[in-house]
Amino acid sequence: ESLNCLNQSHSQLITTAQLLTQTEGTTQCLLGIAVPTADQLIPLEQFIPTQMPPFIYPPGKIYSYSNIGIALVGYLVETLSNNPFSQYMEQNIFNPWDGFFPR
């Protein structure tokens, strides 16, 4: 299944492993590091299409650091869990492991 926020021709070629190893074929783009408050967060489904750099390498061939690849993994988590990424992380990572989750 493809991600709604990507062009169909690319989303069917990229694997989760390629996203996690930063070999999805994009290059670095400067993304916002943080927002002052949680209510200023933009949903990943809306954010990613506006920040998506071009695909310049064949997926799986070249390592190129890319924040957008990790953002796509976050969107994948949202899509599969039917929860916002922050909620998924709080419920499944931070709370069970007594981790820190800023509010």
Backbone as a printed PyTorch tensor [residue, N CA C, xyz], in Angstrom:
tensor([[[ 0.8430, -1.1820,  0.0000],
         [ 0.0000,  0.0000,  0.0000],
         [ 0.8840,  1.2390,  0.0000]],

        [[ 0.4830,  2.2320, -0.7280],
         [ 1.3000,  3.4370, -0.8410],
         [ 0.8740,  4.4920,  0.1720]],

        [[ 1.7490,  5.4500,  0.3870],
         [ 1.4550,  6.5650,  1.2760],
         [ 0.7340,  7.6520,  0.4920]],

        [[-0.3510,  8.1720,  1.0490],
         [-1.1540,  9.1820,  0.3580],
         [-0.3940, 10.4700,  0.0770]],

        [[ 0.6220, 10.7580,  0.8620],
         [ 1.3070, 12.0420,  0.7280],
         [ 2.3930, 12.0250, -0.3380]],

        [[ 2.6050, 10.8960, -0.9860],
         [ 3.6450, 10.7950, -2.0110],
         [ 3.0460, 10.6000, -3.3870]],

        [[ 3.8010, 10.9930, -4.3730],
         [ 3.4670, 10.6910, -5.7530],
         [ 3.4450,  9.1660, -5.9030]],

        [[ 2.4110,  8.6260, -6.5010],
         [ 2.2610,  7.1720, -6.6240],
         [ 3.4780,  6.4940, -7.2510]],

        [[ 4.1030,  7.1130, -8.2290],
         [ 5.2190,  6.4540, -8.9050],
         [ 6.4040,  6.2370, -7.9690]],

        [[ 6.5310,  7.0660, -6.9460],
         [ 7.6300,  6.9000, -6.0080],
         [ 7.2510,  6.0350, -4.8160]],

        [[ 6.0440,  6.2050, -4.2960],
         [ 5.6780,  5.5160, -3.0650],
         [ 5.6450,  4.0050, -3.2340]],

        [[ 5.4320,  3.5150, -4.4300],
         [ 5.4080,  2.0730, -4.6390],
         [ 6.8100,  1.4960, -4.7550]],

        [[ 7.8030,  2.3520, -4.9430],
         [ 9.1720,  1.8790, -5.0950],
         [ 9.9690,  1.8970, -3.7940]],

        [[ 9.5350,  2.6660, -2.8220],
         [10.3020,  2.8680, -1.5970],
         [ 9.8390,  1.8990, -0.5210]],

        [[10.8060,  1.2400,  0.1150],
         [10.4830,  0.3240,  1.2040],
         [10.7300,  1.0010,  2.5470]],

        [[10.1550,  0.4310,  3.5880],
         [10.3970,  0.9320,  4.9420],
         [11.8760,  0.8330,  5.2790]],

        [[12.5130, -0.2440,  4.8880],
         [13.9500, -0.4040,  5.1500],
         [14.7480,  0.7120,  4.4850]],

        [[14.3650,  1.0980,  3.2800],
         [15.0680,  2.1890,  2.5980],
         [14.8660,  3.5130,  3.3290]],

        [[13.6670,  3.7410,  3.8490],
         [13.4300,  4.9550,  4.6290],
         [14.2840,  4.9650,  5.8920]],

        [[14.3270,  3.8380,  6.5880],
         [15.0760,  3.7610,  7.8470],
         [16.5840,  3.8270,  7.6460]],

        [[17.0600,  3.3980,  6.4990],
         [18.5060,  3.4460,  6.2270],
         [18.8850,  4.6580,  5.3740]],

        [[17.9250,  5.5190,  5.1340],
         [18.1180,  6.7570,  4.3800],
         [18.6800,  6.5040,  2.9820]],

        [[18.1130,  5.4920,  2.3550],
         [18.4620,  5.1890,  0.9660],
         [17.2250,  5.2590,  0.0670]],

        [[16.2530,  6.1060,  0.4550],
         [15.0050,  6.1900, -0.3080],
         [15.1490,  6.9610, -1.6070]],

        [[16.2460,  7.6960, -1.7710],
         [16.4900,  8.3820, -3.0320],
         [16.3350,  9.8880, -2.9960]],

        [[16.0220, 10.4550, -1.8310],
         [15.9410, 11.9110, -1.7220],
         [17.2500, 12.4430, -1.1580]],

        [[17.3010, 13.7190, -0.9920],
         [18.4660, 14.3360, -0.3660],
         [17.9890, 15.2210,  0.7740]],

        [[18.9110, 15.7240,  1.5400],
         [18.5750, 16.5450,  2.6920],
         [17.8320, 17.8050,  2.2740]],

        [[16.8160, 18.1230,  3.0320],
         [16.1770, 19.4290,  2.9160],
         [16.0550, 19.9610,  4.3310]],

        [[16.0660, 21.2410,  4.4770],
         [15.9920, 21.8200,  5.8160],
         [14.5470, 21.8640,  6.2690]],

        [[14.2520, 21.1050,  7.3100],
         [12.9150, 21.0900,  7.8870],
         [12.9420, 21.8830,  9.1750]],

        [[11.7900, 22.3620,  9.5950],
         [11.7140, 23.0430, 10.8780],
         [12.1360, 22.1070, 11.9960]],

        [[12.9760, 22.5890, 12.8870],
         [13.4960, 21.7560, 13.9730],
         [12.4310, 21.5310, 15.0320]],

        [[11.6900, 22.5760, 15.3680],
         [10.7000, 22.4540, 16.4340],
         [ 9.6410, 23.5360, 16.2600]],

        [[ 8.5340, 23.3180, 16.9180],
         [ 7.5040, 24.3470, 17.0000],
         [ 7.3610, 24.7220, 18.4680]],

        [[ 7.0290, 25.9770, 18.7580],
         [ 6.9470, 26.4090, 20.1560],
         [ 5.9060, 25.6610, 20.9800]],

        [[ 4.7650, 25.3310, 20.3790],
         [ 3.7080, 24.6320, 21.1160],
         [ 3.1140, 23.5280, 20.2510]],

        [[ 2.5540, 22.5260, 20.9190],
         [ 1.9890, 21.3750, 20.2040],
         [ 0.8450, 21.7740, 19.2790]],

        [[ 0.0970, 22.8170, 19.6290],
         [-1.0260, 23.2130, 18.7750],
         [-0.5700, 23.8350, 17.4510]],

        [[ 0.7280, 24.0910, 17.3090],
         [ 1.2590, 24.6160, 16.0540],
         [ 1.7810, 23.5110, 15.1270]],

        [[ 1.7040, 22.2700, 15.5670],
         [ 2.1340, 21.1590, 14.7180],
         [ 1.2180, 21.0340, 13.5070]],

        [[ 1.8030, 20.7510, 12.3800],
         [ 1.0430, 20.4970, 11.1570],
         [ 1.0000, 18.9850, 10.9760]],

        [[-0.1720, 18.4050, 10.6960],
         [-0.2270, 16.9570, 10.4730],
         [ 0.7610, 16.5350,  9.3840]],

        [[ 1.4220, 15.3950,  9.6000],
         [ 2.4370, 14.9280,  8.6520],
         [ 1.8850, 14.7790,  7.2400]],

        [[ 0.6300, 14.3590,  7.1250],
         [ 0.0320, 14.1800,  5.7960],
         [-0.0160, 15.4980,  5.0210]],

        [[-0.1410, 16.6180,  5.7340],
         [-0.1400, 17.9340,  5.0920],
         [ 1.2730, 18.4960,  4.9630]],

        [[ 2.1250, 18.2070,  5.9400],
         [ 3.4700, 18.7650,  5.9880],
         [ 4.3900, 18.1640,  4.9250]],

        [[ 4.3680, 16.8480,  4.7810],
         [ 5.3140, 16.1610,  3.9000],
         [ 5.2270, 16.6300,  2.4460]],

        [[ 4.0350, 16.7250,  1.8430],
         [ 4.0070, 17.1540,  0.4370],
         [ 4.5960, 18.5470,  0.2090]],

        [[ 4.5160, 19.4090,  1.2090],
         [ 5.0490, 20.7630,  1.0430],
         [ 6.5610, 20.8120,  1.2080]],

        [[ 7.1520, 19.7890,  1.8160],
         [ 8.5840, 19.7780,  2.1050],
         [ 9.3530, 18.7150,  1.3290]],

        [[ 8.6560, 17.9240,  0.5440],
         [ 9.2760, 16.7800, -0.1200],
         [10.3010, 17.2120, -1.1600]],

        [[11.5740, 16.8350, -0.9580],
         [12.5790, 17.1500, -1.9730],
         [12.4200, 16.2020, -3.1620]],

        [[13.0360, 16.5120, -4.2710],
         [12.9290, 15.6090, -5.4200],
         [13.6640, 14.2950, -5.1680]],

        [[13.2060, 13.2690, -5.8360],
         [13.9210, 11.9920, -5.8110],
         [15.0320, 12.1000, -6.8450]],

        [[16.2780, 12.0040, -6.3870],
         [17.4010, 12.1870, -7.3030],
         [18.2460, 10.9350, -7.4620]],

        [[17.9820,  9.9280, -6.6410],
         [18.7210,  8.6630, -6.7250],
         [17.7200,  7.5210, -6.8390]],

        [[18.1050,  6.4140, -7.4410],
         [17.2300,  5.2400, -7.4360],
         [17.1010,  4.7220, -5.9990]],

        [[15.8890,  4.4060, -5.5460],
         [15.7280,  3.8990, -4.1850],
         [16.6090,  2.6780, -3.9220]],

        [[17.2460,  2.6840, -2.7440],
         [18.0640,  1.5560, -2.3200],
         [19.4890,  1.5570, -2.8200]],

        [[19.8900,  2.5640, -3.5690],
         [21.2230,  2.5520, -4.1820],
         [22.2490,  3.4250, -3.4600]],

        [[21.8440,  4.6010, -2.9800],
         [22.7990,  5.5590, -2.4210],
         [22.2820,  6.0710, -1.0850]],

        [[23.1810,  6.1060, -0.0790],
         [22.8450,  6.6970,  1.2110],
         [22.9060,  8.2110,  1.0760]],

        [[21.8680,  8.8800,  1.5250],
         [21.8490, 10.3390,  1.5440],
         [21.0070, 10.7710,  2.7320]],

        [[21.6490, 11.4450,  3.6960],
         [20.9440, 11.8740,  4.9020],
         [19.7290, 12.7020,  4.5240]],

        [[18.6030, 12.3620,  5.1470],
         [17.3640, 13.0460,  4.8030],
         [16.3960, 13.0040,  5.9690]],

        [[16.0620, 14.1570,  6.5070],
         [15.0380, 14.2170,  7.5550],
         [13.6780, 13.7970,  7.0230]],

        [[13.4230, 14.0470,  5.7700],
         [12.1130, 13.7380,  5.2110],
         [11.8480, 12.2350,  5.2190]],

        [[12.8860, 11.4170,  5.0560],
         [12.7070,  9.9680,  5.1200],
         [12.1960,  9.5230,  6.4770]],

        [[12.7430, 10.1140,  7.5350],
         [12.2840,  9.7810,  8.8820],
         [10.8790, 10.3370,  9.1070]],

        [[10.5740, 11.5000,  8.5470],
         [ 9.2110, 12.0340,  8.6260],
         [ 8.2330, 11.0860,  7.9340]],

        [[ 8.6580, 10.4880,  6.8250],
         [ 7.8070,  9.5140,  6.1350],
         [ 7.5730,  8.2750,  6.9920]],

        [[ 8.5840,  7.8540,  7.7480],
         [ 8.4010,  6.7300,  8.6750],
         [ 7.3630,  7.1130,  9.7270]],

        [[ 7.4390,  8.3410, 10.2320],
         [ 6.4350,  8.8180, 11.1890],
         [ 5.0430,  8.7850, 10.5970]],

        [[ 4.9240,  9.2040,  9.3450],
         [ 3.6250,  9.1660,  8.6760],
         [ 3.1530,  7.7240,  8.4800]],

        [[ 4.0650,  6.8350,  8.1870],
         [ 3.7250,  5.4200,  8.0530],
         [ 3.1770,  4.8790,  9.3760]],

        [[ 3.8150,  5.2490, 10.4840],
         [ 3.3300,  4.8480, 11.8140],
         [ 1.9160,  5.3910, 12.0310]],

        [[ 1.6870,  6.6460, 11.6770],
         [ 0.3490,  7.2320, 11.8170],
         [-0.6750,  6.4660, 10.9850]],

        [[-0.3190,  6.1620,  9.7540],
         [-1.2330,  5.4870,  8.8410],
         [-1.5920,  4.0890,  9.3400]],

        [[-0.5890,  3.3420,  9.7830],
         [-0.8310,  1.9630, 10.2260],
         [-1.5120,  1.8850, 11.5850]],

        [[-1.2450,  2.8560, 12.4540],
         [-1.8130,  2.8130, 13.8050],
         [-3.1210,  3.5830, 13.9280]],

        [[-3.4530,  4.3800, 12.9300],
         [-4.6240,  5.2680, 12.9900],
         [-4.5670,  6.2110, 14.1860]],

        [[-3.3600,  6.6260, 14.5520],
         [-3.1390,  7.5770, 15.6440],
         [-2.1130,  8.6040, 15.2090]],

        [[-2.2110,  9.8250, 15.7440],
         [-1.1290, 10.7780, 15.4910],
         [ 0.1930, 10.2050, 15.9980]],

        [[ 1.2830, 10.5360, 15.3340],
         [ 2.5980, 10.0100, 15.6980],
         [ 2.9230, 10.2780, 17.1640]],

        [[ 2.6520, 11.4940, 17.6320],
         [ 2.9670, 11.8310, 19.0270],
         [ 2.1830, 10.9550, 20.0010]],

        [[ 0.9340, 10.6840, 19.6940],
         [ 0.1180,  9.8240, 20.5530],
         [ 0.6470,  8.3910, 20.5340]],

        [[ 0.9890,  7.8960, 19.3540],
         [ 1.5430,  6.5470, 19.2530],
         [ 2.8200,  6.4290, 20.0750]],

        [[ 3.7180,  7.4010, 19.9330],
         [ 4.9840,  7.3640, 20.6730],
         [ 4.7480,  7.4110, 22.1770]],

        [[ 3.8290,  8.2700, 22.6110],
         [ 3.5390,  8.3700, 24.0430],
         [ 3.0070,  7.0440, 24.5860]],

        [[ 2.0410,  6.4430, 23.8860],
         [ 1.3970,  5.2230, 24.3650],
         [ 2.2760,  3.9840, 24.2430]],

        [[ 3.0900,  3.9030, 23.2050],
         [ 3.8180,  2.6650, 22.9250],
         [ 5.3080,  2.7010, 23.2150]],

        [[ 5.8640,  3.8770, 23.3820],
         [ 7.3020,  3.9930, 23.6320],
         [ 7.5700,  4.6770, 24.9750]],

        [[ 7.1530,  5.9350, 25.0960],
         [ 7.5090,  6.7130, 26.2820],
         [ 6.8690,  6.1890, 27.5660]],

        [[ 5.5450,  6.0120, 27.5900],
         [ 4.8910,  5.5530, 28.8240],
         [ 5.3380,  4.1590, 29.2580]],

        [[ 5.3490,  3.1520, 28.3750],
         [ 5.7740,  1.8190, 28.8230],
         [ 7.2140,  1.7720, 29.3330]],

        [[ 8.0620,  2.6420, 28.8270],
         [ 9.4760,  2.6330, 29.2200],
         [ 9.8010,  3.7410, 30.2180]],

        [[ 8.7550,  4.3370, 30.7950],
         [ 8.9400,  5.4400, 31.7490],
         [ 9.8180,  6.5370, 31.1700]],

        [[ 9.5730,  6.8350, 29.9150],
         [10.3690,  7.8580, 29.2380],
         [ 9.7930,  9.2450, 29.4250]],

        [[10.5110, 10.1950, 28.9390],
         [10.1270, 11.5960, 29.0390],
         [ 9.3250, 11.9810, 27.8170]],

        [[ 8.1630, 12.5450, 28.0430],
         [ 7.3290, 13.0170, 26.9390],
         [ 6.8810, 14.4300, 27.2710]],

        [[ 7.5400, 15.4480, 26.7190],
         [ 7.1940, 16.8300, 27.0690],
         [ 5.7940, 17.1940, 26.6090]],

        [[ 5.1800, 18.0430, 27.3250],
         [ 3.8230, 18.4960, 26.9980],
         [ 3.8500, 19.9360, 26.5770]]])
